[in-house]
Each structure stands twice: as structure tokens, then as C-alpha cells.
Amino acid sequence: MKITKDEVKYVANLARLNLTEAEAERLQTEMADIIAFADTLSNLDTEGIEPTNHAIRVENVLREDENRPSYDRDALLNCAPAKQAGCYSVPKVVE
């Protein structure tokens, strides 16, 4: 597929890029090569190949939920320089 310089400038404008004439000519060739490569992919025989949305198998790697004891709140609050209503009290940092 032939890409015109106007199409390159249009795409560059969409991407908010300012191109020189030399850059536009270079990108014209590169964009044509990219589209030609994509066209070759459309010629591949994909009969019997199941569509995928990931190149590799995706597995859930999260651990199972299980109950276990937590830290003692009172013991943790004993180390706090200031506390209020069972929580750490810190200076206000946002106005």
C-alpha cells in the first residue's frame, strides 16, 4: 500500500508531532513497510488455530485466603508517640 506524504502529516498531526520534510519522507517509507508487513500477516493460514488474547498462558498467582492471627493492636499502639481512638495520630499535612 502506498502511503502519501499528506497521510504521514495527518497522522503526525493526530499525534501532535511537528515533522520536517525529511522526517515526513523517512516516515512515509517506514509506514509503508509496516503496513506491508501487516498485509503479509493477513495471508497466513489460521484455520484451526484458537484465538487468544495473551501470547502466553495467564494463571492466577494469588494465594488462598486463610485466617491467621494478627498483631495485637494495644501492643502496637504502645509504641506510638501519639494515639487517638485506637489509631495512630499524626500531624495534619494537607490543608
Gaussian input, Z-matrix of N, CA and C with variables (Angstrom, degrees):
# hf/3-21g

backbone

0 1
 N
 C     1     B1
 C     2     B2     1     A1
 N     3     B3     2     A2     1     D1
 C     4     B4     3     A3     2     D2
 C     5     B5     4     A4     3     D3
 N     6     B6     5     A5     4     D4
 C     7     B7     6     A6     5     D5
 C     8     B8     7     A7     6     D6
 N     9     B9     8     A8     7     D7
 C    10    B10     9     A9     8     D8
 C    11    B11    10    A10     9     D9
 N    12    B12    11    A11    10    D10
 C    13    B13    12    A12    11    D11
 C    14    B14    13    A13    12    D12
 N    15    B15    14    A14    13    D13
 C    16    B16    15    A15    14    D14
 C    17    B17    16    A16    15    D15
 N    18    B18    17    A17    16    D16
 C    19    B19    18    A18    17    D17
 C    20    B20    19    A19    18    D18
 N    21    B21    20    A20    19    D19
 C    22    B22    21    A21    20    D20
 C    23    B23    22    A22    21    D21
 N    24    B24    23    A23    22    D22
 C    25    B25    24    A24    23    D23
 C    26    B26    25    A25    24    D24
 N    27    B27    26    A26    25    D25
 C    28    B28    27    A27    26    D26
 C    29    B29    28    A28    27    D27
 N    30    B30    29    A29    28    D28
 C    31    B31    30    A30    29    D29
 C    32    B32    31    A31    30    D30
 N    33    B33    32    A32    31    D31
 C    34    B34    33    A33    32    D32
 C    35    B35    34    A34    33    D33
 N    36    B36    35    A35    34    D34
 C    37    B37    36    A36    35    D35
 C    38    B38    37    A37    36    D36
 N    39    B39    38    A38    37    D37
 C    40    B40    39    A39    38    D38
 C    41    B41    40    A40    39    D39
 N    42    B42    41    A41    40    D40
 C    43    B43    42    A42    41    D41
 C    44    B44    43    A43    42    D42
 N    45    B45    44    A44    43    D43
 C    46    B46    45    A45    44    D44
 C    47    B47    46    A46    45    D45
 N    48    B48    47    A47    46    D46
 C    49    B49    48    A48    47    D47
 C    50    B50    49    A49    48    D48
 N    51    B51    50    A50    49    D49
 C    52    B52    51    A51    50    D50
 C    53    B53    52    A52    51    D51
 N    54    B54    53    A53    52    D52
 C    55    B55    54    A54    53    D53
 C    56    B56    55    A55    54    D54
 N    57    B57    56    A56    55    D55
 C    58    B58    57    A57    56    D56
 C    59    B59    58    A58    57    D57
 N    60    B60    59    A59    58    D58
 C    61    B61    60    A60    59    D59
 C    62    B62    61    A61    60    D60
 N    63    B63    62    A62    61    D61
 C    64    B64    63    A63    62    D62
 C    65    B65    64    A64    63    D63
 N    66    B66    65    A65    64    D64
 C    67    B67    66    A66    65    D65
 C    68    B68    67    A67    66    D66
 N    69    B69    68    A68    67    D67
 C    70    B70    69    A69    68    D68
 C    71    B71    70    A70    69    D69
 N    72    B72    71    A71    70    D70
 C    73    B73    72    A72    71    D71
 C    74    B74    73    A73    72    D72
 N    75    B75    74    A74    73    D73
 C    76    B76    75    A75    74    D74
 C    77    B77    76    A76    75    D75
 N    78    B78    77    A77    76    D76
 C    79    B79    78    A78    77    D77
 C    80    B80    79    A79    78    D78
 N    81    B81    80    A80    79    D79
 C    82    B82    81    A81    80    D80
 C    83    B83    82    A82    81    D81
 N    84    B84    83    A83    82    D82
 C    85    B85    84    A84    83    D83
 C    86    B86    85    A85    84    D84
 N    87    B87    86    A86    85    D85
 C    88    B88    87    A87    86    D86
 C    89    B89    88    A88    87    D87
 N    90    B90    89    A89    88    D88
 C    91    B91    90    A90    89    D89
 C    92    B92    91    A91    90    D90
 N    93    B93    92    A92    91    D91
 C    94    B94    93    A93    92    D92
 C    95    B95    94    A94    93    D93
 N    96    B96    95    A95    94    D94
 C    97    B97    96    A96    95    D95
 C    98    B98    97    A97    96    D96
 N    99    B99    98    A98    97    D97
 C   100   B100    99    A99    98    D98
 C   101   B101   100   A100    99    D99
 N   102   B102   101   A101   100   D100
 C   103   B103   102   A102   101   D101
 C   104   B104   103   A103   102   D102
 N   105   B105   104   A104   103   D103
 C   106   B106   105   A105   104   D104
 C   107   B107   106   A106   105   D105
 N   108   B108   107   A107   106   D106
 C   109   B109   108   A108   107   D107
 C   110   B110   109   A109   108   D108
 N   111   B111   110   A110   109   D109
 C   112   B112   111   A111   110   D110
 C   113   B113   112   A112   111   D111
 N   114   B114   113   A113   112   D112
 C   115   B115   114   A114   113   D113
 C   116   B116   115   A115   114   D114
 N   117   B117   116   A116   115   D115
 C   118   B118   117   A117   116   D116
 C   119   B119   118   A118   117   D117
 N   120   B120   119   A119   118   D118
 C   121   B121   120   A120   119   D119
 C   122   B122   121   A121   120   D120
 N   123   B123   122   A122   121   D121
 C   124   B124   123   A123   122   D122
 C   125   B125   124   A124   123   D123
 N   126   B126   125   A125   124   D124
 C   127   B127   126   A126   125   D125
 C   128   B128   127   A127   126   D126
 N   129   B129   128   A128   127   D127
 C   130   B130   129   A129   128   D128
 C   131   B131   130   A130   129   D129
 N   132   B132   131   A131   130   D130
 C   133   B133   132   A132   131   D131
 C   134   B134   133   A133   132   D132
 N   135   B135   134   A134   133   D133
 C   136   B136   135   A135   134   D134
 C   137   B137   136   A136   135   D135
 N   138   B138   137   A137   136   D136
 C   139   B139   138   A138   137   D137
 C   140   B140   139   A139   138   D138
 N   141   B141   140   A140   139   D139
 C   142   B142   141   A141   140   D140
 C   143   B143   142   A142   141   D141
 N   144   B144   143   A143   142   D142
 C   145   B145   144   A144   143   D143
 C   146   B146   145   A145   144   D144
 N   147   B147   146   A146   145   D145
 C   148   B148   147   A147   146   D146
 C   149   B149   148   A148   147   D147
 N   150   B150   149   A149   148   D148
 C   151   B151   150   A150   149   D149
 C   152   B152   151   A151   150   D150
 N   153   B153   152   A152   151   D151
 C   154   B154   153   A153   152   D152
 C   155   B155   154   A154   153   D153
 N   156   B156   155   A155   154   D154
 C   157   B157   156   A156   155   D155
 C   158   B158   157   A157   156   D156
 N   159   B159   158   A158   157   D157
 C   160   B160   159   A159   158   D158
 C   161   B161   160   A160   159   D159
 N   162   B162   161   A161   160   D160
 C   163   B163   162   A162   161   D161
 C   164   B164   163   A163   162   D162
 N   165   B165   164   A164   163   D163
 C   166   B166   165   A165   164   D164
 C   167   B167   166   A166   165   D165
 N   168   B168   167   A167   166   D166
 C   169   B169   168   A168   167   D167
 C   170   B170   169   A169   168   D168
 N   171   B171   170   A170   169   D169
 C   172   B172   171   A171   170   D170
 C   173   B173   172   A172   171   D171
 N   174   B174   173   A173   172   D172
 C   175   B175   174   A174   173   D173
 C   176   B176   175   A175   174   D174
 N   177   B177   176   A176   175   D175
 C   178   B178   177   A177   176   D176
 C   179   B179   178   A178   177   D177
 N   180   B180   179   A179   178   D178
 C   181   B181   180   A180   179   D179
 C   182   B182   181   A181   180   D180
 N   183   B183   182   A182   181   D181
 C   184   B184   183   A183   182   D182
 C   185   B185   184   A184   183   D183
 N   186   B186   185   A185   184   D184
 C   187   B187   186   A186   185   D185
 C   188   B188   187   A187   186   D186
 N   189   B189   188   A188   187   D187
 C   190   B190   189   A189   188   D188
 C   191   B191   190   A190   189   D189
 N   192   B192   191   A191   190   D190
 C   193   B193   192   A192   191   D191
 C   194   B194   193   A193   192   D192
 N   195   B195   194   A194   193   D193
 C   196   B196   195   A195   194   D194
 C   197   B197   196   A196   195   D195
 N   198   B198   197   A197   196   D196
 C   199   B199   198   A198   197   D197
 C   200   B200   199   A199   198   D198
 N   201   B201   200   A200   199   D199
 C   202   B202   201   A201   200   D200
 C   203   B203   202   A202   201   D201
 N   204   B204   203   A203   202   D202
 C   205   B205   204   A204   203   D203
 C   206   B206   205   A205   204   D204
 N   207   B207   206   A206   205   D205
 C   208   B208   207   A207   206   D206
 C   209   B209   208   A208   207   D207
 N   210   B210   209   A209   208   D208
 C   211   B211   210   A210   209   D209
 C   212   B212   211   A211   210   D210
 N   213   B213   212   A212   211   D211
 C   214   B214   213   A213   212   D212
 C   215   B215   214   A214   213   D213
 N   216   B216   215   A215   214   D214
 C   217   B217   216   A216   215   D215
 C   218   B218   217   A217   216   D216
 N   219   B219   218   A218   217   D217
 C   220   B220   219   A219   218   D218
 C   221   B221   220   A220   219   D219
 N   222   B222   221   A221   220   D220
 C   223   B223   222   A222   221   D221
 C   224   B224   223   A223   222   D222
 N   225   B225   224   A224   223   D223
 C   226   B226   225   A225   224   D224
 C   227   B227   226   A226   225   D225
 N   228   B228   227   A227   226   D226
 C   229   B229   228   A228   227   D227
 C   230   B230   229   A229   228   D228
 N   231   B231   230   A230   229   D229
 C   232   B232   231   A231   230   D230
 C   233   B233   232   A232   231   D231
 N   234   B234   233   A233   232   D232
 C   235   B235   234   A234   233   D233
 C   236   B236   235   A235   234   D234
 N   237   B237   236   A236   235   D235
 C   238   B238   237   A237   236   D236
 C   239   B239   238   A238   237   D237
 N   240   B240   239   A239   238   D238
 C   241   B241   240   A240   239   D239
 C   242   B242   241   A241   240   D240
 N   243   B243   242   A242   241   D241
 C   244   B244   243   A243   242   D242
 C   245   B245   244   A244   243   D243
 N   246   B246   245   A245   244   D244
 C   247   B247   246   A246   245   D245
 C   248   B248   247   A247   246   D246
 N   249   B249   248   A248   247   D247
 C   250   B250   249   A249   248   D248
 C   251   B251   250   A250   249   D249
 N   252   B252   251   A251   250   D250
 C   253   B253   252   A252   251   D251
 C   254   B254   253   A253   252   D252
 N   255   B255   254   A254   253   D253
 C   256   B256   255   A255   254   D254
 C   257   B257   256   A256   255   D255
 N   258   B258   257   A257   256   D256
 C   259   B259   258   A258   257   D257
 C   260   B260   259   A259   258   D258
 N   261   B261   260   A260   259   D259
 C   262   B262   261   A261   260   D260
 C   263   B263   262   A262   261   D261
 N   264   B264   263   A263   262   D262
 C   265   B265   264   A264   263   D263
 C   266   B266   265   A265   264   D264
 N   267   B267   266   A266   265   D265
 C   268   B268   267   A267   266   D266
 C   269   B269   268   A268   267   D267
 N   270   B270   269   A269   268   D268
 C   271   B271   270   A270   269   D269
 C   272   B272   271   A271   270   D270
 N   273   B273   272   A272   271   D271
 C   274   B274   273   A273   272   D272
 C   275   B275   274   A274   273   D273
 N   276   B276   275   A275   274   D274
 C   277   B277   276   A276   275   D275
 C   278   B278   277   A277   276   D276
 N   279   B279   278   A278   277   D277
 C   280   B280   279   A279   278   D278
 C   281   B281   280   A280   279   D279
 N   282   B282   281   A281   280   D280
 C   283   B283   282   A282   281   D281
 C   284   B284   283   A283   282   D282

   B1=1.4491
   B2=1.5306
   B3=1.2814
   B4=1.4552
   B5=1.5313
   B6=1.3148
   B7=1.4621
   B8=1.5235
   B9=1.3112
   B10=1.4658
   B11=1.5210
   B12=1.3007
   B13=1.4560
   B14=1.5338
   B15=1.3451
   B16=1.4718
   B17=1.5260
   B18=1.3354
   B19=1.4632
   B20=1.5259
   B21=1.3218
   B22=1.4638
   B23=1.5206
   B24=1.2999
   B25=1.4686
   B26=1.5251
   B27=1.3425
   B28=1.4590
   B29=1.5294
   B30=1.3401
   B31=1.4689
   B32=1.5240
   B33=1.3157
   B34=1.4657
   B35=1.5218
   B36=1.3176
   B37=1.4673
   B38=1.5255
   B39=1.3322
   B40=1.4627
   B41=1.5256
   B42=1.3354
   B43=1.4677
   B44=1.5259
   B45=1.3125
   B46=1.4723
   B47=1.5302
   B48=1.3536
   B49=1.4543
   B50=1.5207
   B51=1.2989
   B52=1.4589
   B53=1.5188
   B54=1.3303
   B55=1.4512
   B56=1.5252
   B57=1.3250
   B58=1.4582
   B59=1.5237
   B60=1.3218
   B61=1.4625
   B62=1.5272
   B63=1.3195
   B64=1.4645
   B65=1.5261
   B66=1.3291
   B67=1.4674
   B68=1.5232
   B69=1.3302
   B70=1.4624
   B71=1.5252
   B72=1.3282
   B73=1.4670
   B74=1.5286
   B75=1.3434
   B76=1.4599
   B77=1.5215
   B78=1.3341
   B79=1.4628
   B80=1.5214
   B81=1.3206
   B82=1.4576
   B83=1.5265
   B84=1.3123
   B85=1.4655
   B86=1.5259
   B87=1.3298
   B88=1.4710
   B89=1.5198
   B90=1.3310
   B91=1.4662
   B92=1.5259
   B93=1.3182
   B94=1.4657
   B95=1.5282
   B96=1.3358
   B97=1.4722
   B98=1.5184
   B99=1.3222
   B100=1.4671
   B101=1.5223
   B102=1.3217
   B103=1.4634
   B104=1.5258
   B105=1.3264
   B106=1.4673
   B107=1.5270
   B108=1.3304
   B109=1.4597
   B110=1.5221
   B111=1.3375
   B112=1.4634
   B113=1.5189
   B114=1.3330
   B115=1.4655
   B116=1.5231
   B117=1.3334
   B118=1.4679
   B119=1.5199
   B120=1.3335
   B121=1.4696
   B122=1.5202
   B123=1.3163
   B124=1.4631
   B125=1.5252
   B126=1.3305
   B127=1.4635
   B128=1.5309
   B129=1.3257
   B130=1.4629
   B131=1.5209
   B132=1.3281
   B133=1.4614
   B134=1.5304
   B135=1.3171
   B136=1.4641
   B137=1.5290
   B138=1.3170
   B139=1.4606
   B140=1.5254
   B141=1.3210
   B142=1.4466
   B143=1.5221
   B144=1.3116
   B145=1.4663
   B146=1.5186
   B147=1.3237
   B148=1.4576
   B149=1.5287
   B150=1.3379
   B151=1.4688
   B152=1.5256
   B153=1.3210
   B154=1.4616
   B155=1.5155
   B156=1.3206
   B157=1.4531
   B158=1.5246
   B159=1.3363
   B160=1.4640
   B161=1.5294
   B162=1.3026
   B163=1.4638
   B164=1.5238
   B165=1.3281
   B166=1.4565
   B167=1.5244
   B168=1.3124
   B169=1.4646
   B170=1.5259
   B171=1.3158
   B172=1.4561
   B173=1.5193
   B174=1.3150
   B175=1.4563
   B176=1.5218
   B177=1.3144
   B178=1.4479
   B179=1.5300
   B180=1.3187
   B181=1.4601
   B182=1.5305
   B183=1.3272
   B184=1.4635
   B185=1.5167
   B186=1.3001
   B187=1.4595
   B188=1.5253
   B189=1.3047
   B190=1.4576
   B191=1.5270
   B192=1.3217
   B193=1.4655
   B194=1.5163
   B195=1.3201
   B196=1.4544
   B197=1.5280
   B198=1.2935
   B199=1.4682
   B200=1.5183
   B201=1.2932
   B202=1.4603
   B203=1.5238
   B204=1.2968
   B205=1.4733
   B206=1.5263
   B207=1.3146
   B208=1.4631
   B209=1.5241
   B210=1.3157
   B211=1.4567
   B212=1.5227
   B213=1.2963
   B214=1.4560
   B215=1.5292
   B216=1.3306
   B217=1.4618
   B218=1.5247
   B219=1.3246
   B220=1.4698
   B221=1.5253
   B222=1.3237
   B223=1.4611
   B224=1.5255
   B225=1.3162
   B226=1.4676
   B227=1.5236
   B228=1.3262
   B229=1.4630
   B230=1.5205
   B231=1.3294
   B232=1.4629
   B233=1.5281
   B234=1.3368
   B235=1.4643
   B236=1.5214
   B237=1.3234
   B238=1.4660
   B239=1.5288
   B240=1.3407
   B241=1.4584
   B242=1.5281
   B243=1.3438
   B244=1.4686
   B245=1.5252
   B246=1.3361
   B247=1.4580
   B248=1.5121
   B249=1.3437
   B250=1.4599
   B251=1.5273
   B252=1.3071
   B253=1.4658
   B254=1.5259
   B255=1.3220
   B256=1.4570
   B257=1.5130
   B258=1.3367
   B259=1.4705
   B260=1.5308
   B261=1.3333
   B262=1.4541
   B263=1.5247
   B264=1.3073
   B265=1.4524
   B266=1.5223
   B267=1.3497
   B268=1.4570
   B269=1.5218
   B270=1.3296
   B271=1.4613
   B272=1.5351
   B273=1.3168
   B274=1.4523
   B275=1.5306
   B276=1.3429
   B277=1.4621
   B278=1.5252
   B279=1.3302
   B280=1.4573
   B281=1.5217
   B282=1.2894
   B283=1.4680
   B284=1.5069
   A1=108.62
   A2=115.93
   A3=122.18
   A4=109.03
   A5=115.74
   A6=122.42
   A7=107.85
   A8=116.00
   A9=119.14
   A10=110.13
   A11=114.98
   A12=120.22
   A13=110.48
   A14=116.53
   A15=120.14
   A16=110.96
   A17=117.17
   A18=120.48
   A19=110.58
   A20=116.56
   A21=120.21
   A22=109.89
   A23=117.13
   A24=121.05
   A25=110.71
   A26=116.82
   A27=120.57
   A28=110.75
   A29=116.34
   A30=120.73
   A31=109.85
   A32=117.39
   A33=120.92
   A34=110.33
   A35=117.22
   A36=120.81
   A37=110.70
   A38=116.86
   A39=120.01
   A40=111.03
   A41=115.63
   A42=120.99
   A43=111.62
   A44=116.43
   A45=122.55
   A46=111.56
   A47=115.23
   A48=121.29
   A49=109.42
   A50=116.20
   A51=121.85
   A52=107.46
   A53=116.06
   A54=120.62
   A55=110.88
   A56=115.37
   A57=119.79
   A58=107.25
   A59=116.53
   A60=120.25
   A61=111.12
   A62=116.77
   A63=120.59
   A64=110.53
   A65=117.06
   A66=120.59
   A67=110.44
   A68=117.29
   A69=121.35
   A70=110.51
   A71=117.64
   A72=121.04
   A73=110.78
   A74=116.66
   A75=120.54
   A76=110.39
   A77=116.97
   A78=120.44
   A79=111.81
   A80=117.15
   A81=120.81
   A82=109.58
   A83=116.34
   A84=121.50
   A85=110.57
   A86=117.35
   A87=120.85
   A88=111.60
   A89=116.78
   A90=119.46
   A91=110.60
   A92=117.77
   A93=121.14
   A94=109.88
   A95=117.36
   A96=120.88
   A97=111.45
   A98=117.16
   A99=121.32
   A100=110.40
   A101=116.94
   A102=120.46
   A103=110.29
   A104=117.60
   A105=120.53
   A106=110.50
   A107=117.52
   A108=120.73
   A109=110.46
   A110=117.05
   A111=120.25
   A112=110.47
   A113=117.55
   A114=120.51
   A115=111.26
   A116=118.01
   A117=119.44
   A118=111.01
   A119=116.79
   A120=119.40
   A121=111.42
   A122=117.51
   A123=119.67
   A124=111.70
   A125=117.86
   A126=121.16
   A127=112.77
   A128=118.01
   A129=121.06
   A130=110.85
   A131=115.67
   A132=121.51
   A133=108.08
   A134=117.10
   A135=121.85
   A136=111.27
   A137=116.91
   A138=121.22
   A139=109.41
   A140=116.95
   A141=122.32
   A142=114.48
   A143=117.97
   A144=121.08
   A145=108.60
   A146=115.46
   A147=120.71
   A148=110.48
   A149=117.60
   A150=119.82
   A151=110.98
   A152=116.43
   A153=121.62
   A154=109.03
   A155=115.70
   A156=119.75
   A157=111.44
   A158=117.16
   A159=122.25
   A160=108.34
   A161=115.98
   A162=119.90
   A163=111.76
   A164=116.76
   A165=120.80
   A166=108.74
   A167=116.19
   A168=120.72
   A169=110.18
   A170=116.34
   A171=121.66
   A172=108.42
   A173=115.92
   A174=121.19
   A175=109.48
   A176=115.51
   A177=121.21
   A178=108.23
   A179=117.17
   A180=120.32
   A181=111.90
   A182=116.50
   A183=119.71
   A184=110.04
   A185=115.84
   A186=120.80
   A187=109.88
   A188=115.89
   A189=121.20
   A190=109.46
   A191=116.46
   A192=120.55
   A193=108.97
   A194=115.67
   A195=119.66
   A196=108.55
   A197=114.61
   A198=119.99
   A199=109.16
   A200=115.36
   A201=120.32
   A202=107.83
   A203=116.76
   A204=118.99
   A205=111.54
   A206=113.74
   A207=120.26
   A208=109.12
   A209=116.09
   A210=120.48
   A211=110.25
   A212=116.48
   A213=122.00
   A214=109.24
   A215=116.65
   A216=121.87
   A217=111.34
   A218=117.15
   A219=120.13
   A220=111.10
   A221=117.44
   A222=120.18
   A223=110.46
   A224=116.98
   A225=119.84
   A226=111.60
   A227=116.55
   A228=119.85
   A229=112.12
   A230=118.15
   A231=120.02
   A232=111.63
   A233=117.45
   A234=121.79
   A235=112.60
   A236=117.57
   A237=121.06
   A238=110.65
   A239=117.39
   A240=120.12
   A241=111.89
   A242=116.87
   A243=120.83
   A244=108.20
   A245=115.95
   A246=120.46
   A247=109.03
   A248=114.15
   A249=119.73
   A250=107.85
   A251=117.72
   A252=124.94
   A253=112.12
   A254=117.35
   A255=121.24
   A256=114.34
   A257=118.03
   A258=121.81
   A259=109.31
   A260=115.22
   A261=119.78
   A262=108.96
   A263=117.56
   A264=122.47
   A265=107.99
   A266=116.02
   A267=121.00
   A268=109.36
   A269=117.93
   A270=119.72
   A271=110.89
   A272=115.91
   A273=122.32
   A274=108.74
   A275=116.99
   A276=120.47
   A277=112.96
   A278=117.71
   A279=121.87
   A280=108.08
   A281=115.81
   A282=120.07
   A283=111.23
   D1=133.12
   D2=-179.46
   D3=-86.39
   D4=128.38
   D5=177.30
   D6=-103.42
   D7=129.84
   D8=178.81
   D9=-89.45
   D10=161.14
   D11=178.72
   D12=-65.03
   D13=-31.67
   D14=177.26
   D15=-64.89
   D16=-37.33
   D17=177.71
   D18=-67.00
   D19=-39.17
   D20=177.15
   D21=-62.70
   D22=-44.33
   D23=-179.87
   D24=-66.16
   D25=-35.81
   D26=178.13
   D27=-63.78
   D28=-46.75
   D29=178.89
   D30=-64.62
   D31=-40.58
   D32=178.45
   D33=-62.47
   D34=-38.68
   D35=178.22
   D36=-65.20
   D37=-40.29
   D38=177.70
   D39=-61.73
   D40=-35.00
   D41=-179.94
   D42=-87.70
   D43=3.95
   D44=-179.43
   D45=58.33
   D46=45.10
   D47=178.61
   D48=-110.33
   D49=138.23
   D50=173.44
   D51=-101.14
   D52=115.68
   D53=-176.86
   D54=-109.72
   D55=143.98
   D56=170.53
   D57=-81.02
   D58=169.48
   D59=178.57
   D60=-61.85
   D61=-39.20
   D62=179.83
   D63=-64.75
   D64=-42.06
   D65=178.62
   D66=-65.19
   D67=-39.97
   D68=179.80
   D69=-63.28
   D70=-41.04
   D71=178.70
   D72=-65.26
   D73=-42.85
   D74=179.50
   D75=-64.29
   D76=-43.63
   D77=-179.68
   D78=-69.16
   D79=-28.33
   D80=176.98
   D81=-60.48
   D82=-44.34
   D83=178.69
   D84=-68.31
   D85=-44.26
   D86=-178.09
   D87=-64.90
   D88=-41.41
   D89=179.98
   D90=-66.61
   D91=-37.71
   D92=177.77
   D93=-63.99
   D94=-39.56
   D95=177.65
   D96=-64.76
   D97=-40.85
   D98=179.79
   D99=-63.90
   D100=-44.55
   D101=-179.45
   D102=-67.64
   D103=-37.09
   D104=177.34
   D105=-63.58
   D106=-39.76
   D107=177.52
   D108=-64.09
   D109=-43.61
   D110=178.85
   D111=-62.38
   D112=-35.53
   D113=177.40
   D114=-64.83
   D115=-36.09
   D116=178.18
   D117=-66.42
   D118=-32.05
   D119=177.72
   D120=-66.71
   D121=-31.91
   D122=-179.53
   D123=-70.38
   D124=-15.57
   D125=179.04
   D126=-86.57
   D127=-5.87
   D128=-179.39
   D129=-70.25
   D130=144.39
   D131=177.49
   D132=-82.42
   D133=111.97
   D134=-179.35
   D135=-110.45
   D136=18.20
   D137=-179.93
   D138=-63.91
   D139=128.28
   D140=177.79
   D141=83.31
   D142=1.71
   D143=178.23
   D144=-96.88
   D145=124.39
   D146=-177.51
   D147=-73.92
   D148=132.76
   D149=178.34
   D150=-63.01
   D151=144.36
   D152=177.69
   D153=-131.72
   D154=158.82
   D155=174.79
   D156=-112.37
   D157=-0.42
   D158=176.20
   D159=-137.56
   D160=145.25
   D161=179.91
   D162=-73.84
   D163=-28.35
   D164=178.19
   D165=-123.61
   D166=161.36
   D167=-179.39
   D168=-66.40
   D169=132.71
   D170=-179.61
   D171=-103.62
   D172=127.87
   D173=-179.75
   D174=-124.30
   D175=149.01
   D176=175.07
   D177=-76.31
   D178=121.53
   D179=-176.88
   D180=-107.16
   D181=14.56
   D182=179.34
   D183=-78.19
   D184=150.10
   D185=179.13
   D186=-82.80
   D187=161.25
   D188=176.35
   D189=-69.74
   D190=145.18
   D191=174.93
   D192=-72.23
   D193=135.07
   D194=176.26
   D195=-147.32
   D196=142.63
   D197=177.95
   D198=-74.35
   D199=135.78
   D200=174.34
   D201=-151.56
   D202=156.43
   D203=-175.78
   D204=-67.18
   D205=147.78
   D206=178.84
   D207=-104.51
   D208=178.29
   D209=177.54
   D210=-72.16
   D211=153.28
   D212=178.12
   D213=-76.73
   D214=119.93
   D215=-175.66
   D216=-59.34
   D217=-45.64
   D218=-177.53
   D219=-63.35
   D220=-38.24
   D221=179.24
   D222=-65.81
   D223=-38.55
   D224=178.60
   D225=-69.87
   D226=-39.67
   D227=-178.94
   D228=-70.70
   D229=-21.14
   D230=176.84
   D231=-62.93
   D232=-25.55
   D233=179.94
   D234=-85.22
   D235=-10.64
   D236=-174.94
   D237=-77.17
   D238=136.91
   D239=176.54
   D240=-68.75
   D241=-30.44
   D242=177.98
   D243=-145.37
   D244=140.12
   D245=179.17
   D246=-142.10
   D247=155.20
   D248=-178.97
   D249=-153.89
   D250=126.93
   D251=177.49
   D252=54.65
   D253=41.57
   D254=176.95
   D255=76.42
   D256=16.52
   D257=-179.40
   D258=-133.21
   D259=163.73
   D260=173.11
   D261=-68.67
   D262=140.04
   D263=176.32
   D264=-109.82
   D265=123.96
   D266=-177.64
   D267=-123.97
   D268=157.63
   D269=178.67
   D270=-65.59
   D271=148.81
   D272=178.39
   D273=-69.61
   D274=129.82
   D275=-178.84
   D276=-115.77
   D277=-8.38
   D278=-179.73
   D279=-118.53
   D280=131.49
   D281=178.54
   D282=-84.26

